[in-house]
Amino acid sequence: MKRLARRGRDSMADLEALYATGYPRLENWDLEELSRGQPRDKNGTFTGTPPKHIRKYVLDEAIRRGADLTRHEIFGCVGSAVRVIRDLIESPDVDPKVRADLSKFVVEQIIGRAALTVQAPGIADKATTFLADRVVLDDGTDAHPVVTGEWSEGDDD
């Protein structure tokens, strides 16, 4: 512990050395120990102040455990969510536009969105050609006057 505190760095080797002295491994701490930042003592209580030199490791482990717990809880609801969406899509009482939107959502989640190709004739072509004609590659040759790109819904650029 003194070595970790003295160096003030985050070193996994130092943490492993701390474990070798009998310090409880973070993977074995319960959620209350992680939230308090220190393991329980022999009596099962929390005495003293949490060690400052392992806070980063405690925080990282708490975040990892929280994410694992969240994934576990959400995965438990996936079957119910799929059944609800299926029932809504198949129900004749639901507005056809809502059914179509749900169907589109399901297809996009499974297959992915189709890439959108935009063709902008006129001024855009002239500007693209103008810029591409002036680009010179690293080897000194002119760049090809065709610039291509893709845009999909949701891209900010």
C-alpha positions as CSV (number, residue, x, y, z in Angstrom):
1,M,0.0,0.0,0.0
2,K,2.8,2.4,0.9
3,R,4.4,1.8,-2.5
4,L,1.2,2.6,-4.4
5,A,0.6,5.7,-2.3
6,R,4.2,6.9,-2.6
7,R,4.4,6.4,-6.4
8,G,1.0,8.0,-6.9
9,R,0.7,6.2,-10.3
10,D,-1.8,3.7,-11.6
11,S,0.2,0.6,-12.1
12,M,-1.3,-2.8,-12.4
13,A,1.9,-4.4,-11.2
14,D,1.7,-2.5,-8.0
15,L,-1.9,-3.5,-7.6
16,E,-1.0,-7.2,-8.1
17,A,1.8,-6.7,-5.5
18,L,-0.9,-5.4,-3.1
19,Y,-3.0,-8.5,-3.8
20,A,0.0,-10.7,-3.0
21,T,0.0,-9.2,0.5
22,G,-3.5,-10.5,1.1
23,Y,-5.4,-7.4,0.2
24,P,-8.9,-8.4,-1.1
25,R,-9.1,-8.4,-4.9
26,L,-11.5,-5.8,-6.4
27,E,-13.3,-8.5,-8.4
28,N,-14.4,-10.0,-5.1
29,W,-15.8,-6.8,-3.5
30,D,-19.5,-6.5,-3.3
31,L,-21.4,-3.4,-4.5
32,E,-21.4,-1.7,-1.1
33,E,-17.6,-2.1,-0.8
34,L,-17.2,-0.6,-4.2
35,S,-19.5,2.3,-3.5
36,R,-17.6,3.0,-0.2
37,G,-14.2,2.6,-1.9
38,Q,-12.8,0.1,0.6
39,P,-13.3,-3.5,1.6
40,R,-15.0,-4.6,4.8
41,D,-12.8,-5.3,7.8
42,K,-12.7,-8.5,9.9
43,N,-15.9,-7.6,11.7
44,G,-17.8,-7.0,8.4
45,T,-17.9,-3.2,9.0
46,F,-16.1,-0.3,7.4
47,T,-13.5,1.4,9.5
48,G,-11.0,4.1,8.7
49,T,-10.8,6.1,5.5
50,P,-10.8,4.5,2.0
51,P,-7.3,4.2,0.6
52,K,-6.7,7.1,-1.9
53,H,-4.1,5.2,-4.0
54,I,-6.6,2.7,-5.4
55,R,-9.6,5.0,-6.1
56,K,-9.1,4.7,-9.9
57,Y,-9.2,0.9,-9.8
58,V,-12.2,0.9,-7.5
59,L,-14.1,3.4,-9.8
60,D,-13.2,1.3,-12.9
61,E,-14.4,-1.9,-11.3
62,A,-17.6,-0.2,-10.1
63,I,-18.3,1.1,-13.6
64,R,-17.6,-2.3,-15.1
65,R,-19.8,-4.1,-12.6
66,G,-22.6,-1.5,-13.1
67,A,-22.4,-2.0,-16.9
68,D,-22.5,-5.8,-16.4
69,L,-25.5,-5.6,-14.1
70,T,-27.3,-3.3,-16.5
71,R,-26.7,-5.6,-19.5
72,H,-27.9,-8.5,-17.4
73,E,-31.1,-6.8,-16.5
74,I,-31.8,-5.5,-20.0
75,F,-31.1,-8.9,-21.6
76,G,-33.8,-10.3,-19.3
77,C,-36.3,-8.0,-20.9
78,V,-35.4,-8.6,-24.5
79,G,-37.8,-11.5,-25.0
80,S,-40.7,-9.5,-23.7
81,A,-39.8,-6.5,-25.8
82,V,-39.6,-8.6,-29.0
83,R,-43.0,-10.2,-28.2
84,V,-44.6,-6.8,-27.7
85,I,-43.2,-5.5,-31.0
86,R,-44.3,-8.6,-32.8
87,D,-47.8,-8.3,-31.4
88,L,-48.0,-4.6,-32.4
89,I,-46.8,-5.4,-35.9
90,E,-49.3,-8.2,-36.3
91,S,-52.3,-6.5,-34.7
92,P,-54.9,-5.2,-37.2
93,D,-56.0,-2.7,-34.5
94,V,-52.7,-0.7,-34.7
95,D,-52.4,2.1,-37.1
96,P,-50.8,0.9,-40.4
97,K,-48.2,3.7,-40.2
98,V,-47.1,2.6,-36.7
99,R,-46.9,-1.0,-37.9
100,A,-44.8,0.1,-40.9
101,D,-42.5,2.2,-38.6
102,L,-42.1,-0.8,-36.2
103,S,-41.3,-3.1,-39.1
104,K,-38.7,-0.7,-40.5
105,F,-37.2,-0.4,-37.0
106,V,-36.9,-4.2,-36.7
107,V,-35.3,-4.6,-40.1
108,E,-32.8,-1.7,-39.5
109,Q,-31.8,-3.2,-36.2
110,I,-31.2,-6.7,-37.7
111,I,-29.9,-5.9,-41.1
112,G,-28.8,-2.3,-40.7
113,R,-29.6,0.9,-42.6
114,A,-29.2,1.1,-46.3
115,A,-26.5,3.6,-47.5
116,L,-28.0,6.6,-49.1
117,T,-26.5,7.9,-52.3
118,V,-27.1,11.5,-53.2
119,Q,-26.5,12.8,-56.7
120,A,-26.4,16.6,-56.9
121,P,-26.0,17.7,-60.5
122,G,-25.2,21.3,-61.4
123,I,-23.3,23.6,-59.1
124,A,-22.1,20.8,-56.8
125,D,-20.5,19.0,-59.7
126,K,-18.8,22.1,-60.8
127,A,-17.5,22.9,-57.3
128,T,-16.3,19.3,-56.8
129,T,-14.5,19.2,-60.1
130,F,-13.0,22.7,-59.5
131,L,-11.6,21.5,-56.1
132,A,-10.5,18.1,-57.3
133,D,-8.6,19.6,-60.3
134,R,-6.5,21.6,-57.8
135,V,-5.6,18.7,-55.5
136,V,-2.1,17.4,-55.9
137,L,-1.1,14.0,-54.5
138,D,2.0,13.3,-52.5
139,D,3.8,11.9,-55.5
140,G,3.2,15.2,-57.4
141,T,0.5,13.9,-59.8
142,D,-2.9,15.5,-60.0
143,A,-5.8,13.9,-58.2
144,H,-8.6,12.4,-60.2
145,P,-11.3,15.0,-60.6
146,V,-14.0,12.7,-59.1
147,V,-14.7,13.0,-55.4
148,T,-17.1,10.4,-53.9
149,G,-18.7,10.0,-50.5
150,E,-21.5,8.4,-48.6
151,W,-24.1,9.9,-46.3
152,S,-26.5,8.1,-44.1
153,E,-29.3,9.4,-42.0
154,G,-28.0,10.5,-38.7
155,D,-24.5,11.5,-39.8
156,D,-23.6,15.0,-38.7
157,D,-21.0,15.6,-41.4
